[in-house]
Amino acid sequence: MVVLLDLSAELLQYILLEVNPLDLASLSRTCYALNHYINPNKLLWKGVFLRAYDCPTNLPEGTQPDWGALLRSYVSMEKILDSDDISMKRANFKSVAETSLNRVLSSHRKSAMSRNLASMDRLFSIQENVDIFISASSLFKDGGSASQWPRNSEEERQLSAKLHVLFGVPEVPRSRALQQAELHAHAKARVYDLRQYTDKTAWGPFVNDGSMRVDWEKAEAIMLDLAHNLEKFTSHACNHFASNFIWPSRFQGCSANSYESKPLHEYPEPRAVIGHFLPSTPPDIAPLYHEPALPLDIIDPYGVTGTWRRVVCFLDYTDLYRINFEMEQPAADAPRPPLDEQEAIRLIRINLRVTRVEPPGEHDGKDYPVVHFNGRSRSMHTHWDPNATSRIRGSVRQTPEGEIRWTSFSLFHGEERWRSEGIQVGGIRSSRGILGTWFDKDYEEAGPAGPTAFWKTSDDIIEEKRQPQAAAGSWHHAHHTAHYSSDDDDDDDDDNSD
């Protein structure tokens, strides 16, 4: 009879590679010989890991993780999430949330091929896990259910909010529809709280300390508000414009380079194809922004050139002003009460092209260059509107924290009018796109301001006839006097909140 430990090292390696990752650590504790063979065996840990999970995509070039430690952290996370022990889940919140974030952000760029995302989808189809780990930001203090409440520390609330933004907004059970509506009302109150728009936050989804770190609780509120409005807009009519909106599937499209171009089938006329891109930017491309002879699209790591879709929401300005300046105001550190005022929504198609690429500045992250772009925006549902076109210009850069920051301006007759700030969810070239805010380019303390998001749909660009542009003043007047609804005559470029 052959004894396992009498086999050659090669055969033993092949056998142990078939062991379930959940069992490998336990197996190493059964006897001294197996412990001595398994624990220092980096190739074994790596092999078992890669049979069960994606090869990490978020590592610095030329480095490898501690495969044993990484496998143990994944296994520990799964055991906790699969457990029925609620107290154990709450006690291990930070480690599970951090491992979950790492697992999503390091997943295969093609979501359909990702083992990480398949397992995360299963683990977070369990409602208790959603309640404990996804629903633990400060937004859930008043907007959560009896089983949802915020963590005590700011760090853990931010972890939960970031995990929620990556999780997305899948359809909720009917039994939770009322609670979801309450949550949206609180999210909307946060989005339209003009106290959140300060110089230190750059009027965007950033922490109010000038560091340009992402405030994931703000991003969470923006996502919830936009998702609610898109779902409502789509359900009221055959609005195919929003049919491919980007948050309904758990964790999908949240890794770097997950964007894939699609042909623009909806346009029957001939189209001018402006550019196609490498599936990902090789590490040795990064310094090439010093070589002006190279085509800009090749040295742009962000994949800017192409066709994008954008959603913009806004309140009637009289409502916005009343909420922020005329109603009884909450304490400086207290949130506003939930809002039930109706918002308007605009869906916009944007064509963008790279105009120049520069080295990162003093206050930018150093992994990527700064890419400048310009383009045009057009409403997707009010083509007859004479105010429906504006020019766009802006830039993309890495923040010191390592996130991807998009800044854009909307121009009318050459004059900047609206600005937007956003961050790319999941990292560079992610298909989730950008979440952020739009506001007056002069940072008017009385607004207007609101939420926006945009995501890329194709590397192709449709060339269109140019339409008359609205005067900045006329749109601004409408923004302050008209009651907004989805069929208003306002410039869809309100979105141009950018």
N, C-alpha and C positions, 0 to 999 in steps of 0.2 A: 504494500500500500504506500503510495507516494504521500509524503508529508509536505505541506505547503512550504515550510521554511527550508526544506531540502532542495527546492527548485532553484535553478540558476537565477541570478539577479535580473536577467533580461525577461525570463518568463514571469517572475514575480511582478515585475513592473507592468507587463501587459495585463496581468490579472487584476492588479490593484487599480489600474486605470478604469476598470469597469465598475468600481465601487461607487455607490451613490455618494455624492459630496456630503450629504447629511451624516454618513456613517464613517467617513475616513478618519476623522479625529477620534471617534470612539474606538475604531479598530486599532489605532496606534497606542491605545492605553490597555490593550488586552494582555500584552506581554512585553518583556524587555526587548526581545529580538525585533518584533514588529515596530516598536517605538524607535529603536535605533535605526531601522531601515526607513521608516516613513518620515519622521520629523525633519531630518536634514535634507530630504530628497526634493530639491527644488523642481526638478523636471517632472516628478510625480505630481506635486501640488499644481504645477502649471497645467499639466495634461488633464487632470481631473477638473480643474477650473474651466478650461476652454471647451470641455465636452458639455458643460452645463450652462455656461454664461458667455456673453460676448467678450471678445478681446477688448480691453479698455482702450477707448479712443481719445481720452483726455489727458494722456501722459505727455510730459516733455519729450521731445525728439531724442531717441537713443537711450531712453530709460525703461526699466521694467519695474513692476511693483513687487512687493513681497507677496508672492503668490499664495503662500500658506496663510499669512495674516489676512489677505483679501478674501480668500475662500472661507476662512473661519468667520469673518464679519458678515459675509453674505448668508452663511448657514445660520448663524445666530439670529440675524434679522428675520429670516424665514420662519424659524421656530417660534419666535415671539409673535409674529403676525398671524401664524396659523394656530396659535394657542387660544383657548377660551378664557384665559386668566386676564381679566381687564386690569387688575391692579399691577400685574407684571408689565403689561403694555405701557401703562402710564409711568411706571418706575423707570422704564428703559426708553423713554421718549427721545431723548437727545441722540443716543447712539443709533436708534432705528431710523430717525429722521435723517441724520447725516449719511448713513449708509444708503438709504433710499435715494437721496439726492445724487450721491456718487454713482449709484447703479443706473439711474436714468440718464445722467449727463455723460456717462461713459459708454452708452449703448451704441449698437451698430447704427450707422447713419440711415440705413433703410429700415424703417420701423417694422415692415412686414417680415423682415428677416431677423429681427432682434429677439434673442432668447431672453435677454434682460427684460424687455418691455412686455413680452408674453407672460412672464412670471409676475411682474409688477401689476399687470392688468388683473391677473387672478387674485393676487393678495389684496388688492384694493377694491375688489368687487365685494369684499366683506365689509358690511356697513360699520361694524365696530372700529375697524381700522381707519375708515374715513372719518368717523367721529373723533377719534383720539388723535390722529396724526395730521389729517388734512384740515380739520376744523378747530384749530387751537390758537388762532391769531386773536388780536383784540377785537376784531369785527364780530366775533362770536360771543362776546360778553353779553350783548343785548340781542343779537340777531341769531343766536344758536338755539338748538333744541336742548332738552333736559340732559342729554348725554354729550353735549358739545359745550366746552367752555375753554377760555384762553389759558395758556401756560402762564406761570408766574413771572418768568424772566423775559426781557425784551429779546434776547438772543433766541430763545426757543419759540417765541411768537413769530419772529422773522423766519425761522426755519420752517415752521408750519405754513406760513403764507407763501414762501417760495415753493414748497412742495405742492401747495394747492394750485399755484400758477402753472406748474409743470403738469399736474394732474388734469387740469382743464375743467370743463363744465359739462360732464355727461348728463344725460337725462335722469332726473330724480324720480323716485317712486311717487305715485299719486298720493300716498299717505304723507309725503313730506312736501307737497306742493305749497301749502300755506306757509310753512316754515321757510321755504326757499324764497317766497315772495317777501317775507319779513326781512330775510337776509339781504335781498336786493335793495330794499328801501334803506337799510343802514349803509350798504355799500354806496348807493347813490348820494346819500348825505355826505359821505366822506369825499367823494369825487368832486362835488360842487361846493365844498367848504373852502372858500378863498383864503382862509388862514393857512392852508397847505401850500399855497403858491407864494414862495418867498425867494429872495436872492440866493439864499444858502441852498435851496433845493433846485436852483436854476429853473424854477417853475415846472419841474418835471417830476418823475417818480423816484426822487432821490431823498436821502436822509437829510434832515434839516440841520446840518452841521458844516456844510461846505466841502465835505469829503468826496462827494459824487459817488458815494456808495448807494446801491439800489435800496430803496425802501420797499420791501416786498409786500408789506401790508397795503401800501398805496397801489402797487401793481395788481394785487389781488382784488381790491375794490374796483379798479378800472376794468379788469377782466369780467367780473361778475355783472357790472352795469352794462357793458357792451354786449355780452352774451345774452342777457335778458332782452335787450332791445332788438338784437338780431333775430332771436327766436320769435319774438312777438311780431316783428316786421314780416318775417318769412311765413308765419302761420296765417296772416291776414289776407294773403293773396298769393298768386303763383309767382313769387319773387325769386326767380332762379339766381338773381344776383348774389344772394346770401346763401345759396344752397351748399356751397363748399366751404362754409366758414370754419374756422380753424381750431375750435376748442372742444368739440363734443366727444372726442375719444380719449380715453385715459392715457396720458403720457406720450401720445403719438407726436412725432416730429419735434421732439424736444432736445435732440442732440445736435452738436455742431455738424455742419455740412449735410443735414438731412433734407434740405431743399432739392427737389428735382424738377427741371423744367418740363412743362407740358405744352403741346401745340395749341395755338389759339383757334380752336375749331369754330368758336361762335362767330368768327368774322369771315364771311364768304368772299370778300374782296381780296385781291392780291395784297400781300403784306410784305413790307420791307424787313428782312431779317437783319437785325443790327449786330447781334453777337451771340456766340455760344461759349460756354465756359468749361474749364477743366472740372471734373467731378469733385475735386478738392484741390486746394492750393498746396503744392509741395513745399516743404520747409525751405528749400533752397530758392524759392521764388521771392520770399519775403524781402530780402535786401534789394531786389531789383528795381524798387521805385527810384533808385538813383540813376537808372539808365533811361533817359528820355526817349531813346529810339524805339523802345518796346511799345507795342500797342497798350493803351491804357487798360483795356478790359482784361489783358493777360496779367497785369501787375496789380489789379484790384482784387484783393482777397475776399471782399465782402459780396461780390456778385451783384453789383448795383444795377448795371444796365439791363433793361427789360421792362416787362409790364407788371404792374403791381395793382392790388385792390386795397381799398381803404374804407374804413367806416369811421364816421364822426357823429357824435351825439351832442346835443346842447339843450339847455333850458331856455324858455322864453326869458329874455333879459329882465323883464319886470319881476318874474319869479326869482331869478338868481339874485337880484339886488335886494328884494324883500327878505329873502332867507338870510342873507349875509349882513344886512345893515338895518333893517326896519323891525324885524321880529326881536323878541327878547333873546339876547345872546347868551350862550352857555359860558361857563368858566373857561379860562384860557386853555386848560389842559383837558377839557371835557369834549366829547364828540357832539355833533349836532344831532337833534332828534331825527328819526327816519323821515324820508321825503316820499310823498305820493304824487308830486307834480309830474305832469306828463313831459316827456322829452321828445325831441324830434331827432330823426336819423337821416344821414346822408351816406350813400354808397358811391364811391368814386373809383374811376380807373385812372391810374397814373402811369405815364411813360417816363422813364429815367435814363440818363446817359452819364457816364463818367466824364468829367471835364479836366481834372488834374489829380495827381497823386503826390503827396508830400511826406517827408519823414515825420514821425510823431513829435509833438511839441513837448515842452517842459513838463506840463501837467497831464500828459496822456500816458496810457500804457505803452510799453515799448515793443510789444510783440508784433504789432501791425502798423502800417502807415495810416495817414489821414487821407481819406478819399473824398473829393468834392464832386458834386453832381448837379445837373439841372434837368428840367423836363417840363411836362405839362400835365394838368389834371382835368378831368371831365366827369360830370355826373353820369351815373349809370342808369338813372331812371327819370331824368328831366332834360333830355337833350334839347328841347325847345327853349329852355331857359337861357336868356341872353347873358346871364351872370354865371353861367355854369363852367367857365373855363378860366384858369389862371396859370401862370407860370410857377414853377417850383424850383428852388435851389436849396442846397444844403450840404451836409458833410456827415461822414461816418468815421468813428474813431474808437479806440479801446480806452476804457476808463482805467485809472490806476488800480482799481480792484480787479480788472480783467474782463469786465462786461463790455458788450458792444453798444455804443451810444449813437443814436441817430438824431440829428438836428436838421430841421427843414424850415423854410420860409415860403409863404405864398405871396406872389407879387401880382399887383394889378397896375397896368400901365407903367411898369418898371419900378413901382414903389412897393416895398415890403409892407405887408399888412398883418399877417398872422404867422405865428411861429409855433413849432411843436418840438417837444423833447420826448424821446422814448428809448427803451432798451430792448435788445433782441433776446427773446425768451429762448433759452437753451444754448445760446452762443452763436458764433459766427456762422452765417449761411444756414441757420436753422429754418425749417419750414413753418414753424409756429409764428414767425414774424415778430413785429415790434409792437409793444404796448406803451402807451404814453399819454401825454396831455397836449392840448392846443390852447393858445392864449394870444392876447394882443402882443405884438412884437415890441411895444414900448413898456411892457410889464405894467399895464394899468391895474392898480390895486382893486378897482371896482369891477374888473372883468372886461369882457366875457372870457370864459375859460371852460374847458370840458375834456372828456375822454376821447381818445382816438386809438386806432390800431391799423396797421397795414402789413400786408404779406405779399410775397412775390408769387406770381402765377406762371410766368413764362420768361425765357431769355429773349423771346421774339418781341418786336415792337410793331404795332400797327401805325402806319403813317396816316394822319388825319388832316382834313382841311381845317385851317385855323378859324376859330369863331371869335366874334367880338368879345373883348374882355369887359368885365364890370368895372365901374369906377369904385375905387376902394371906399370912398365916402358913401356911395349909395348902398353898398352892402353893409357897411357899418351902421348906417341909419336903420336898415331893415333889421339888423341884429338887435337893435335897441328898441324897436317899436312893434315889430310883427309878432303875432302869436305863432309859434313854430309848430308845424305838423308835417307829416311825411309828404304832403302835396303842396307845401308852401312854394312860393316863387323865389325863395332865397337861393343864393349861390351855393351849389353843392360844395363849393370850395370852402364852405364854412369849415369844412374839413380842413380846408387849407389853414386850418388852425395852425398848420405848420407855419 
